Amino acid sequence: MADLSVHDSRNAPTHPVWDDDADARYAPFGHYTLSPWREACRSLGPRLYPRRYPRLGSIITWPIWRLSLLGRPGAVDLEPFPGFRLRLYPLENHADTKCFSRAALCDLPEERAIARCAVSSPDHQFIVVDVGANTGTYSVLAANLARRIGKSTNLVCIEANPKTQARLAENLHFSGLEHCSHLVACAVSNAPGSVMLDTSQWNLGSVKVTDARVGQMQKTVVSVPARPLSSIVNEVGLNRIDLLKIDIEGHEIPALAPFLREAPAHLLPRMILAETKHDTNAKLAALIIAAGYHVTHHGRSDTVFER
């Protein structure tokens, strides 16, 4: 049985967790702010296209953000919203790249859906479970949207990649969210135990669960603890879930199926934001729809389901 690793991010380690990021882990926020000319270059890209055309934005901003980082690898400190601060690694993580180079952390219809979910939460608190939280960009976005309407946030951020976990904890701390967040350091799957995680991809946000036999042949595959989603939700003590965001690179069905089948009605999320670009045969969508949801937005990579 895998050990539960749930902790308030106030208790996150203050020492470096990995060698190559040691300097960044010790530095206060603002130490890696871009120089004025680099920031002027970076901020130019988002002003050149309307948000409703994200694919066009990707094409336009690519050479601009690359130029802004010319000769400057590593961490970048950015404040996408007042009071919400992120330490990004745009050359290592696609989610960080999007936050660094575009006008928003996600596509406009997804942001509107999250905002609508926050507005309709039944009390003063917006409860979000982020499965595959990566470095925390979606969690920070949800917290910002809730704060705009005077609501607090209860975040459960679940991340399997050990390297990304430390960056996630750091961003929750920088954004002042450590008092309202739980960082769960494990994978989500259909049974307790462990899974093999392929960390060979250049994009830290695209690590994925792989076959154990592959892990024996590749040095880039590591074993990480895994837990069912229901046990995590029960351990944290949630009485409802407003938004469940899940992006775990094709492992969504093993993670979601037992929860949607067995969870009591009051714990079924009011909204599910799922990455569906790997759902080529629509099995994930069918699973969620069969649980009583309907599609309210289908985008390039993600789909919004609501009850």
MISEDO-785465 format. One record per residue (C-alpha): residue number from 1; residue in three letters; x, y negated, z. Coordinates in Angstrom, 3 decimals, always signed. Example, Ala and Ser with C-alpha at 12.3 -4.5 7.8 and 13.67 -1.06 7.14 Angstrom:
BEGIN
   num   residu         c1         c2         c3
     1      ALA    +12.300     +4.500     +7.800
     2      SER    +13.670     +1.060     +7.140
END
This chain:
BEGIN
   num   residu         c1         c2         c3
     1      MET     +0.000     +0.000     +0.000
     2      ALA     +1.426     -3.347     -1.013
     3      ASP     +1.972     -5.924     +1.675
     4      LEU     -0.237     -8.992     +1.543
     5      SER     +1.822    -12.087     +0.950
     6      VAL     -0.524    -14.968     +1.669
     7      HIS     +0.898    -18.052     +3.271
     8      ASP     +0.135    -21.715     +3.666
     9      SER     +2.613    -23.565     +1.471
    10      ARG     +3.721    -25.599     +4.491
    11      ASN     +5.639    -22.462     +5.440
    12      ALA     +7.314    -22.115     +2.033
    13      PRO    +11.092    -21.665     +2.257
    14      THR    +13.139    -24.862     +2.171
    15      HIS    +16.274    -23.133     +0.871
    16      PRO    +16.874    -22.309     -2.798
    17      VAL    +15.256    -19.087     -3.954
    18      TRP    +17.306    -18.693     -7.138
    19      ASP    +20.774    -19.826     -8.096
    20      ASP    +20.156    -21.821    -11.268
    21      ASP    +17.546    -24.068     -9.639
    22      ALA    +19.402    -24.562     -6.361
    23      ASP    +20.096    -28.251     -6.904
    24      ALA    +16.490    -28.950     -7.910
    25      ARG    +15.149    -27.140     -4.841
    26      TYR    +17.083    -29.445     -2.528
    27      ALA    +16.278    -32.697     -4.304
    28      PRO    +13.373    -34.920     -3.169
    29      PHE    +10.671    -35.768     -5.682
    30      GLY    +11.805    -38.570     -7.983
    31      HIS    +15.378    -37.360     -8.233
    32      TYR    +14.663    -35.963    -11.710
    33      THR    +12.607    -38.860    -13.055
    34      LEU    +13.353    -39.646    -16.693
    35      SER    +15.397    -42.694    -17.587
    36      PRO    +13.333    -45.596    -19.025
    37      TRP    +14.171    -44.842    -22.669
    38      ARG    +13.409    -41.145    -22.263
    39      GLU    +10.093    -41.876    -20.537
    40      ALA     +9.162    -44.367    -23.278
    41      CYS     +9.868    -41.665    -25.853
    42      ARG     +7.922    -38.973    -23.971
    43      SER     +4.870    -41.161    -23.354
    44      LEU     +4.695    -42.206    -27.014
    45      GLY     +3.483    -38.785    -28.176
    46      PRO     +0.163    -38.650    -26.276
    47      ARG     -0.769    -42.094    -27.600
    48      LEU     -0.523    -40.978    -31.231
    49      TYR     -3.499    -38.602    -31.405
    50      PRO     -7.068    -38.283    -30.007
    51      ARG     -7.481    -35.660    -27.273
    52      ARG    -10.211    -33.933    -29.235
    53      TYR     -7.555    -32.721    -31.701
    54      PRO     -5.166    -30.694    -29.508
    55      ARG     -3.653    -28.710    -32.375
    56      LEU     -2.750    -31.923    -34.158
    57      GLY     -1.336    -33.170    -30.880
    58      SER     +0.956    -30.159    -30.609
    59      ILE     +2.375    -30.864    -34.051
    60      ILE     +2.852    -34.578    -33.467
    61      THR     +4.338    -34.404    -29.996
    62      TRP     +6.798    -31.532    -30.548
    63      PRO     +9.671    -33.546    -32.076
    64      ILE     +8.985    -36.477    -29.739
    65      TRP     +9.215    -34.596    -26.449
    66      ARG    +12.201    -32.640    -27.715
    67      LEU    +13.947    -35.928    -28.466
    68      SER    +13.145    -37.251    -24.991
    69      LEU    +15.004    -34.279    -23.485
    70      LEU    +17.940    -34.284    -25.881
    71      GLY    +21.036    -33.469    -23.843
    72      ARG    +18.987    -33.250    -20.644
    73      PRO    +17.981    -29.667    -19.738
    74      GLY    +16.479    -28.663    -16.424
    75      ALA    +13.906    -30.264    -14.150
    76      VAL    +11.776    -33.348    -14.801
    77      ASP     +9.706    -35.093    -12.105
    78      LEU     +6.367    -36.362    -13.381
    79      GLU     +3.237    -37.828    -11.762
    80      PRO     +0.362    -36.978    -14.154
    81      PHE     -2.238    -38.451    -11.764
    82      PRO     -1.783    -40.939     -8.904
    83      GLY     -0.573    -39.000     -5.880
    84      PHE     -0.216    -35.694     -7.724
    85      ARG     +3.393    -34.882     -8.443
    86      LEU     +4.950    -32.052    -10.412
    87      ARG     +8.494    -30.876    -10.958
    88      LEU     +8.408    -29.492    -14.491
    89      TYR    +10.762    -27.374    -16.580
    90      PRO     +9.539    -28.112    -20.127
    91      LEU    +12.222    -26.045    -21.864
    92      GLU    +11.404    -22.930    -19.840
    93      ASN     +7.637    -22.869    -19.398
    94      HIS     +4.913    -23.589    -21.948
    95      ALA     +2.462    -24.813    -19.280
    96      ASP     +5.083    -27.313    -18.121
    97      THR     +5.649    -28.312    -21.745
    98      LYS     +1.947    -29.113    -22.209
    99      CYS     +1.871    -31.210    -19.062
   100      PHE     +5.068    -33.002    -20.024
   101      SER     +4.253    -33.736    -23.653
   102      ARG     +0.491    -34.237    -23.934
   103      ALA     -2.132    -36.631    -22.652
   104      ALA     -3.678    -34.064    -20.286
   105      LEU     -2.998    -30.745    -18.586
   106      CYS     -5.611    -28.857    -20.635
   107      ASP     -7.945    -29.344    -23.587
   108      LEU    -10.739    -31.895    -23.107
   109      PRO    -13.712    -29.434    -23.047
   110      GLU    -11.988    -27.375    -20.335
   111      GLU    -11.310    -30.466    -18.238
   112      ARG    -14.931    -31.531    -18.580
   113      ALA    -16.078    -28.053    -17.513
   114      ILE    -13.856    -28.126    -14.411
   115      ALA    -15.110    -31.615    -13.556
   116      ARG    -18.728    -30.476    -13.951
   117      CYS    -18.045    -27.522    -11.673
   118      ALA    -16.546    -29.828     -9.050
   119      VAL    -19.537    -32.183     -9.198
   120      SER    -21.996    -29.299     -8.782
   121      SER    -20.236    -27.631     -5.848
   122      PRO    -22.814    -27.373     -3.039
   123      ASP    -20.900    -29.350     -0.415
   124      HIS    -17.911    -31.654     +0.040
   125      GLN    -15.393    -28.955     -0.889
   126      PHE    -14.350    -27.600     -4.299
   127      ILE    -13.191    -23.980     -3.909
   128      VAL    -10.840    -22.761     -6.636
   129      VAL     -9.164    -19.380     -7.105
   130      ASP     -6.323    -19.647     -9.618
   131      VAL     -5.200    -16.191    -10.766
   132      GLY     -1.943    -16.614    -12.643
   133      ALA     -1.363    -20.046    -11.153
   134      ASN     +2.033    -20.469    -12.844
   135      THR     +3.588    -23.726    -11.602
   136      GLY     +0.248    -25.140    -10.442
   137      THR     -0.811    -27.442    -13.265
   138      TYR     -4.441    -26.225    -13.309
   139      SER     -4.660    -26.276     -9.502
   140      VAL     -3.352    -29.853     -9.437
   141      LEU     -5.844    -30.825    -12.162
   142      ALA     -8.740    -29.304    -10.183
   143      ALA     -7.657    -31.117     -7.023
   144      ASN     -7.412    -34.417     -8.898
   145      LEU    -10.879    -34.038    -10.451
   146      ALA    -12.340    -33.243     -7.036
   147      ARG    -10.633    -36.220     -5.407
   148      ARG    -12.073    -38.557     -8.060
   149      ILE    -15.579    -37.772     -6.776
   150      GLY    -14.632    -37.834     -3.103
   151      LYS    -14.357    -34.084     -2.531
   152      SER    -11.610    -32.027     -0.951
   153      THR    -10.191    -28.852     -2.475
   154      ASN     -9.594    -25.355     -1.168
   155      LEU     -7.046    -23.713     -3.471
   156      VAL     -6.082    -20.050     -3.625
   157      CYS     -3.095    -19.893     -5.965
   158      ILE     -2.079    -16.352     -6.978
   159      GLU     +1.206    -15.886     -8.838
   160      ALA     +3.175    -12.684     -9.509
   161      ASN     +6.458    -14.013    -10.901
   162      PRO     +8.934    -14.584     -8.031
   163      LYS    +10.719    -17.406     -9.839
   164      THR     +7.484    -19.209    -10.628
   165      GLN     +6.157    -18.730     -7.084
   166      ALA     +8.882    -20.977     -5.686
   167      ARG     +8.164    -23.698     -8.258
   168      LEU     +4.438    -23.443     -7.505
   169      ALA     +5.052    -23.868     -3.765
   170      GLU     +7.226    -26.875     -4.481
   171      ASN     +4.573    -28.564     -6.641
   172      LEU     +1.846    -27.957     -4.057
   173      HIS     +4.132    -29.611     -1.508
   174      PHE     +4.996    -32.568     -3.751
   175      SER     +1.288    -33.150     -4.477
   176      GLY     +0.322    -33.095     -0.805
   177      LEU     -1.810    -29.976     -1.237
   178      GLU     -0.041    -27.731     +1.263
   179      HIS     -2.750    -28.335     +3.876
   180      CYS     -5.528    -27.071     +1.583
   181      SER     -3.852    -24.284     -0.371
   182      HIS     -2.890    -20.649     +0.005
   183      LEU     -0.092    -19.258     -2.126
   184      VAL     -0.523    -15.529     -2.716
   185      ALA     +2.685    -13.943     -3.982
   186      CYS     +1.498    -10.866     -5.854
   187      ALA     -0.074     -9.602     -9.043
   188      VAL     -3.810     -8.928     -9.246
   189      SER     -4.820     -5.503    -10.469
   190      ASN     -7.454     -2.816     -9.973
   191      ALA     -5.713     -1.089     -7.062
   192      PRO     -3.240     -1.907     -4.292
   193      GLY     +0.370     -0.941     -4.850
   194      SER     +2.825     -2.383     -7.353
   195      VAL     +3.074     -3.147    -11.065
   196      MET     +5.949     -3.646    -13.468
   197      LEU     +6.322     -7.255    -14.614
   198      ASP     +8.163     -8.043    -17.852
   199      THR    +10.147    -11.249    -17.284
   200      SER    +12.088    -11.126    -20.546
   201      GLN    +10.104    -13.820    -22.334
   202      TRP    +11.575    -17.296    -22.782
   203      ASN     +8.306    -18.683    -21.449
   204      LEU     +8.068    -18.147    -17.677
   205      GLY     +4.299    -18.471    -17.908
   206      SER     +3.999    -15.530    -20.304
   207      VAL     +5.429    -12.775    -18.125
   208      LYS     +3.078     -9.804    -18.218
   209      VAL     +2.322     -6.460    -16.654
   210      THR     +3.922     -3.673    -18.656
   211      ASP     +4.186     +0.112    -18.661
   212      ALA     +6.434     +1.602    -15.992
   213      ARG     +8.283     +3.650    -18.634
   214      VAL     +9.243     +0.430    -20.391
   215      GLY    +10.523     -0.897    -17.095
   216      GLN    +12.976     +1.965    -16.817
   217      MET    +14.564     +0.944    -20.098
   218      GLN    +14.711     -2.828    -19.613
   219      LYS    +16.666     -4.751    -17.001
   220      THR    +14.258     -7.679    -17.380
   221      VAL    +11.346     -5.730    -15.877
   222      VAL    +10.820     -5.978    -12.106
   223      SER     +8.426     -4.334     -9.697
   224      VAL     +6.074     -6.720     -7.862
   225      PRO     +3.316     -6.064     -5.314
   226      ALA     -0.243     -5.882     -6.626
   227      ARG     -3.591     -6.258     -4.882
   228      PRO     -7.249     -6.207     -5.880
   229      LEU     -8.820     -9.642     -6.096
   230      SER    -11.479     -8.714     -3.533
   231      SER     -8.896     -7.992     -0.832
   232      ILE     -7.215    -11.359     -1.415
   233      VAL    -10.513    -13.252     -1.294
   234      ASN    -11.491    -11.453     +1.916
   235      GLU     -8.102    -12.039     +3.524
   236      VAL     -8.226    -15.775     +2.813
   237      GLY    -11.775    -15.877     +4.179
   238      LEU    -13.710    -17.511     +1.349
   239      ASN    -17.488    -17.684     +1.602
   240      ARG    -17.921    -18.647     -2.049
   241      ILE    -15.922    -19.418     -5.196
   242      ASP    -16.791    -22.432     -7.317
   243      LEU    -14.181    -21.897    -10.048
   244      LEU    -12.159    -18.819    -10.902
   245      LYS     -9.418    -19.526    -13.420
   246      ILE     -7.605    -16.427    -14.709
   247      ASP     -4.656    -16.329    -17.104
   248      ILE     -2.524    -13.207    -16.678
   249      GLU     -1.486    -12.361    -20.242
   250      GLY     -3.845     -9.527    -21.136
   251      HIS     -4.249     -7.983    -17.673
   252      GLU     -7.524     -9.793    -16.995
   253      ILE     -9.806     -6.744    -17.306
   254      PRO     -8.062     -4.588    -14.654
   255      ALA     -7.992     -7.641    -12.381
   256      LEU    -11.598     -8.763    -12.879
   257      ALA    -13.617     -5.578    -13.475
   258      PRO    -13.612     -4.226     -9.883
   259      PHE    -14.352     -7.665     -8.433
   260      LEU    -17.275     -8.415    -10.749
   261      ARG    -18.657     -4.945    -10.127
   262      GLU    -18.284     -4.813     -6.336
   263      ALA    -18.270     -8.369     -4.955
   264      PRO    -21.389     -9.569     -3.128
   265      ALA    -23.475    -12.057     -5.056
   266      HIS    -22.402    -15.023     -2.916
   267      LEU    -18.737    -14.456     -3.874
   268      LEU    -19.277    -14.280     -7.625
   269      PRO    -17.747    -17.486     -9.057
   270      ARG    -20.126    -20.116    -10.378
   271      MET    -17.698    -20.652    -13.261
   272      ILE    -14.941    -18.514    -14.793
   273      LEU    -12.261    -20.084    -16.971
   274      ALA    -10.454    -17.179    -18.646
   275      GLU     -7.678    -16.940    -21.182
   276      THR     -9.201    -14.979    -24.059
   277      LYS     -6.595    -15.295    -26.794
   278      HIS     -5.486    -11.711    -26.040
   279      ASP     -9.109    -10.486    -26.017
   280      THR     -9.071     -9.428    -29.670
   281      ASN    -11.867     -6.865    -29.281
   282      ALA    -13.953     -9.130    -26.984
   283      LYS    -13.951     -6.578    -24.144
   284      LEU    -13.115     -9.217    -21.545
   285      ALA    -15.910    -11.501    -22.725
   286      ALA    -18.350     -8.575    -22.728
   287      LEU    -17.320     -7.653    -19.177
   288      ILE    -17.962    -11.161    -17.875
   289      ILE    -21.236    -11.590    -19.782
   290      ALA    -22.486     -8.236    -18.455
   291      ALA    -21.940     -9.594    -14.936
   292      GLY    -24.513    -12.325    -15.555
   293      TYR    -22.488    -15.109    -17.203
   294      HIS    -22.929    -16.970    -20.459
   295      VAL    -20.390    -18.803    -22.628
   296      THR    -20.487    -22.591    -22.423
   297      HIS    -17.215    -23.267    -24.262
   298      HIS    -14.941    -21.161    -26.444
   299      GLY    -11.623    -22.774    -27.283
   300      ARG     -8.374    -21.846    -28.983
   301      SER     -7.030    -19.916    -26.014
   302      ASP     -9.603    -20.069    -23.226
   303      THR    -13.312    -19.518    -22.702
   304      VAL    -15.604    -21.010    -20.047
   305      PHE    -18.280    -18.742    -18.584
   306      GLU    -21.027    -19.955    -16.238
   307      ARG    -23.763    -18.286    -14.233
END
